[in-house]
Every structure is written in C-alpha cells, then in structure tokens.
C-alpha cells in the first residue's frame, strides 16, 4: 500500500516528507519555481467527455435506434462538445492571464503614483498575518525595496491571484485530448461490432460496464485535486455519470415512437 504523504502517523509518509524537506531538496525545488500542471484540465475534460458521450449512447439506445446511429451521434458529440469545452477553457485561462496582467499594470501605476499608500497596504497585509513592531517594518522595507517583489506580493496577497501564468493553448489542448480519448470509451463496443460484425451481442451492456469503470477511475484520479478519498470521488463520479445516463435513457424511451 502506498503511503499517504499527508498522514503524519505513517512511518513511510514521514520518511518521504523528511526527504523532500532537507535543505538541498528545498533549494532545488524553489529554484525550479512553480510548475503549472495540466492534469486538472485532463481530469475534468475526461469526466465531461465520458458523461456526455455515454448520455448520448444511452439516449439512442433507449430510443431503440441502430448501432450505426449511436456511432454517428456519439462521434459528433465527441468532436463538437470536446471542441466547445476546449474553447471555453482556452477563453477562461486567457481571461485569467489578461486580468492578472491588467492588475499588475494597475499596481505598478499605483506604486509610482502613491507609494506611501501602497506601502501601507503591504504593512496592513502582513500585520494581519501577525507581524508587528520592528519585525513588521523590516518586512515592509524589504518588500517595497524591490519593485517586482512589491507588485508580486500585491497581486498574490491583495487579489489572491497566482503569480505564474498557464498556457491557454496547452490547457485547451489537454482538455480536448482528454474529452475525446476517454469519451471514446462508451463508443468502443459499438465501433468494434461495426468493424467486426457479430463479434458479440449486447453492445449497450458492454459499453455500460466499460463506461462505469472509466467513470470510477477518472473520479478516483480527481481525488488528487479535491482532497477527498479516491474511493469516495470514484463512487461520486460514477453516481453522477449513472444518473445522467439513466435520464438520457429514459428520454430515449419516452421519445422512442417518434423516429422514422
């Protein structure tokens, strides 16, 4: 069993924590700087791709339409919704980037125009953290003696923005890749039987089992970002996906008689 880094009672966890908190390890980590991870974009793209594609599969299956219709609508959903989600992530990430740049420029202007007022903001920010007296004034002096550090501190402490920029293109690309790659799983059984006719029966049942496994695994991976048990997030994502699928299947059943 892999030790959990956050468990201070686990001997292996403590050994690993000590190893990454030696003076040399800390120095190397800080020299590398903050590394932007795109794993979060992958996880949420994968979840959305799996949920929406299997919902399409369920709806079409509930309506009793042919397997080739499942493939056509599922593939159309993968490309169209995947692109839409990727574009949304691109615009959101770029907006954050533009807002951060705008905020930096405004803070630079404020520092030039009213340095004492901005210095007082630094003083109050660190006073709220518990610093006082000579120690507080020393911190204020150090920060306000370096223009870049001053602006960085204001952006992070006053506005709660990250100092590092994410790449909008990479975020969008990872989202689209995850959406399509994992979203293909619900279509797998139908595509296989289309290429190799008569390989097996019950494509929808096989697709449901494959999708359930995908829901659980992607949900379990999501636990890294939400600080919850991998089992809980796995079951939670499976439940959300199953609910969406049941609703889509029910709609398909209700509308079954209207197709030609």
C-alpha positions, 0 to 999 in steps of 0.5 A: 500500500502506498503511503499517504504523504499527508498522514503524519502517523505513517512511518513511510509518509514521514520518511518521504516528507523528511526527504523532500524537506532537507535543505538541498531538496528545498533549494532545488525545488524553489529554484525550479519555481512553480510548475503549472500542471495540466492534469486538472484540465485532463481530469475534468475534460475526461469526466465531461467527455465520458458523461456526455458521450455515454448520455448520448449512447444511452439516449439512442439506445433507449430510443431503440435506434441502430448501432450505426446511429449511436456511432454517428451521434456519439462521434459528433458529440465527441468532436463538437462538445470536446471542441466547445469545452476546449474553447471555453477553457482556452477563453477562461485561462486567457481571461485569467492571464489578461486580468492578472496582467491588467492588475499588475499594470494597475499596481505598478501605476499605483506604486509610482503614483502613491507609494506611501499608500501602497506601502501601507497596504503591504504593512496592513497585509502582513500585520494581519498575518501577525507581524508587528513592531520592528519585525513588521517594518523590516518586512515592509522595507524589504518588500517595497525595496524591490519593485517586482517583489512589491507588485508580486506580493500585491497581486498574490496577497491583495487579489489572491491571484497566482503569480505564474501564468498557464498556457491557454493553448496547452490547457485547451489542448489537454482538455480536448485530448482528454474529452475525446480519448476517454469519451471514446470509451462508451463508443468502443463496443459499438465501433468494434461490432461495426468493424467486426460484425457479430463479434458479440451481442449486447453492445449497450451492456458492454459499453455500460460496464466499460463506461462505469469503470472509466467513470470510477477511475477518472473520479478516483484520479480527481481525488488528487485535486479535491482532497477527498478519498479516491474511493469516495470521488470514484463512487461520486463520479460514477453516481453522477455519470449513472444518473445522467445516463439513466435520464438520457435513457429514459428520454430515449424511451419516452421519445422512442415512437417518434423516429422514422 
